[in-house]
């Protein structure tokens, strides 16, 4: 790692209580990070430096800040992680103090008359994941470990290749584990719930290779016709799969079909792209091998003695590993610590009794996958979707201001209880 700046040039550090997570979030949402995270990374580094943090940017573009304690071996190493990159569509920053409808939320101090208007921040990345980042940053700055260690690790490319997190965890070829955490707190929009598991996400390609011929002749090997067997194998693939106790069943979805080139020719090639949402203990290679066997058997059966079509399954090419499913014991002490802190913070904020603090799976794949099997919790303000539809990665992305504040208090309390 390289030092972000020369410490001799740094201004006097601010006190942790001077950090305003909502003010930081306003600036962060106004800072583009969908095509290039450089400006957002500078904002994060400069903010940490202003508070006297020991911060560095590593070769993979991750921002890493560390805090020790007088007794580093007497407590756990806790890693707080999230990401700074965002995706399309563009959503302009807006602070709306009178938001209504689904954005206001349920039971928002309305005395039974429907949700009262809420103070929200709209904009690209408001909930995924700059709101969670603001909460983690507050918790990191507010915590002075009495035992163990604390690391803030913020990655630059979670939405694309995840090379930063893969390198940090030693999962990128040629890298070593630069985190080695005992407990992980990952910032994502969970509605202030504590998420202990998530399905994995693999992308595969079923490739069918036949033999071209004139369509008027009973010749060749029709790769498009063989797709009938391949799709049947995909449909039946999980018939005997067991449900995971937290995540339920796995899911396999064909998403793209490509094949043929001329309307009067037996097609030699066909390909089916599939999206896999896995559950433990399935690995990417285990899935690939099993699907290939199933497709080959189905294609051979469909051919019925005709010219053979060869079938193979490949995984999308990427340097960093796919996000495999992860699962943390819901009864783990760290899970209960974060959940109890969330329930306390949401009550203090006057949020509805059923808003926050529940223990459940997360609805999307995340870099939390790379931290397993260490106990890992996903937590943060904001929602992937609400009653009106998609929120994260959507044109109406927003986060409620008082939920950002509650998330910040949750992180600070959970870290204090774990490292105090």
Buried (B, 14 or more C-beta within 10 A) or exposed (E): EEEBEEEEEEEEEEEBEEBBBBEBBBBBBBBBBBEEBEEBBBBBBEBBBBBBBBBBBBEBBBBBBBBEBEEBEEBBBBBBBBBBBBBEEEBEBBBBEEBBEBBBBBBBBEEEEEBBBBBBBBBBBBBBBBBBBBBBBBBBBBBEBEBBBBBBBBBBBBBEBBBBBBBBBBBBEEBEEBBBBBBBBBBBBBBBBBBBBBBBBBBBBBBBBBBBBEBEEEEBBBBBBBBEBBBBBBEEBBEEEEEBEBBEEBBBEBEEBEBBEEEEBBBBBBBBBBBBBBBBEBBBEEBBEEBBEBBBEBBBEBBEEBBBBBBEBEBEEEEBBBBBBBBBEBEBEBBBBBBBBBBBBBBEBEBBEEBBBBBBBBBBBBBBBBBBEBBBBBBBBBBBBBEEEEBBBBEBBBBBBBBBBBBBBBBBBBBBBBBB
